[in-house]
Amino acid sequence: MSKKFYTVWVGRTPGVFDSWAETEKSVKGYPDAKFKSFKTHDLALGASTEGYEKHIGNKPQPEIQPGVVNTATVKAVNYQVHEQEPGHELVYTDGVDQHGLSADDKPF
């Protein structure tokens, strides 16, 4: 197993740590702790000065184009994105339309 380094942005003791045991002391039980592991000390140190927003929860999303199957996002379900026909509402399987609104958000 390779060595990891940990950046703690929000915790009891923010900083860069070289073991999970040290990191855990800073984040375990701390409300809304923000931390992440890195492969090198330099990466962890650099991330510590940039803020957690740049490193946590910001995975790049693949571009979806109408009429093109985007295999990067297909996991267990095979689907295809189609052009929206005029006068029809495009609804995704999560129940949200193309504007990000669910049925609960619409004034019917």
C-alpha positions as CSV (number, residue, x, y, z in Angstrom):
1,M,0.0,0.0,0.0
2,S,1.4,3.4,-1.0
3,K,2.0,6.2,1.5
4,K,-0.8,8.9,1.7
5,F,-0.8,12.4,3.0
6,Y,-3.9,14.1,4.3
7,T,-5.0,17.7,4.1
8,V,-7.5,18.9,6.8
9,W,-9.1,22.2,5.9
10,V,-11.8,22.0,8.6
11,G,-11.2,20.1,11.8
12,R,-9.8,20.3,15.3
13,T,-6.3,20.9,13.9
14,P,-6.2,22.0,10.2
15,G,-3.0,21.2,8.4
16,V,-1.2,18.4,6.5
17,F,-0.7,15.0,8.1
18,D,1.3,12.0,7.1
19,S,-0.8,9.3,8.8
20,W,-4.5,8.5,9.0
21,A,-4.2,8.1,12.8
22,E,-3.2,11.8,13.1
23,T,-5.8,12.9,10.6
24,E,-8.5,10.9,12.4
25,K,-7.8,12.7,15.7
26,S,-8.4,16.0,13.9
27,V,-11.6,15.1,12.0
28,K,-13.4,12.2,13.8
29,G,-16.6,13.6,15.4
30,Y,-15.8,17.1,14.2
31,P,-19.0,18.6,12.6
32,D,-18.7,19.1,8.8
33,A,-14.9,18.2,8.8
34,K,-13.3,18.7,5.4
35,F,-10.3,16.6,4.5
36,K,-8.8,14.6,1.7
37,S,-5.9,12.2,1.0
38,F,-3.2,12.9,-1.6
39,K,-0.4,10.8,-3.1
40,T,2.4,13.2,-2.2
41,H,3.2,15.7,0.6
42,D,3.6,18.5,-2.0
43,L,0.1,17.9,-3.4
44,A,-1.4,17.9,0.1
45,L,0.5,21.0,1.1
46,G,-0.5,22.8,-2.1
47,A,-4.2,21.8,-1.6
48,S,-4.1,23.1,2.0
49,T,-3.5,26.7,0.7
50,E,-6.2,26.5,-2.0
51,G,-9.3,25.7,0.0
52,Y,-11.4,22.5,0.1
53,E,-13.9,23.7,-2.5
54,K,-11.4,23.1,-5.3
55,H,-10.7,19.5,-4.1
56,I,-13.8,18.1,-2.6
57,G,-17.0,17.3,-4.6
58,N,-15.9,18.9,-7.9
59,K,-15.4,16.0,-10.2
60,P,-15.6,17.1,-13.8
61,Q,-18.9,16.1,-15.4
62,P,-18.7,14.7,-19.0
63,E,-20.5,16.7,-21.6
64,I,-23.8,15.2,-22.7
65,Q,-24.9,15.9,-26.3
66,P,-28.3,15.2,-27.7
67,G,-28.5,12.1,-29.8
68,V,-25.2,10.7,-28.6
69,V,-24.7,7.9,-26.1
70,N,-22.3,9.0,-23.4
71,T,-20.7,5.8,-22.3
72,A,-18.6,7.7,-19.7
73,T,-21.8,8.1,-17.6
74,V,-23.4,4.7,-18.3
75,K,-23.0,2.3,-15.4
76,A,-25.6,-0.5,-15.0
77,V,-28.2,1.1,-17.2
78,N,-28.0,1.6,-21.0
79,Y,-29.6,4.8,-22.1
80,Q,-29.4,7.3,-24.9
81,V,-30.0,11.1,-24.9
82,H,-32.4,12.2,-27.5
83,E,-33.2,15.6,-29.0
84,Q,-36.2,17.2,-27.3
85,E,-39.2,17.5,-29.5
86,P,-41.0,20.9,-29.5
87,G,-43.9,20.9,-27.2
88,H,-42.7,17.9,-25.1
89,E,-41.1,18.0,-21.7
90,L,-37.8,16.2,-21.3
91,V,-37.8,14.4,-17.9
92,Y,-34.8,12.5,-16.6
93,T,-35.1,9.2,-14.6
94,D,-34.4,11.0,-11.3
95,G,-37.6,12.9,-11.8
96,V,-36.0,16.3,-12.6
97,D,-36.7,18.1,-15.9
98,Q,-34.1,19.8,-18.1
99,H,-34.4,23.0,-15.9
100,G,-33.6,21.1,-12.7
101,L,-37.2,21.2,-11.4
102,S,-39.0,18.2,-10.0
103,A,-42.8,17.8,-10.0
104,D,-42.9,19.2,-6.4
105,D,-41.3,22.5,-7.7
106,K,-43.8,23.1,-10.5
107,P,-47.0,25.2,-10.1
108,F,-49.6,22.8,-11.6
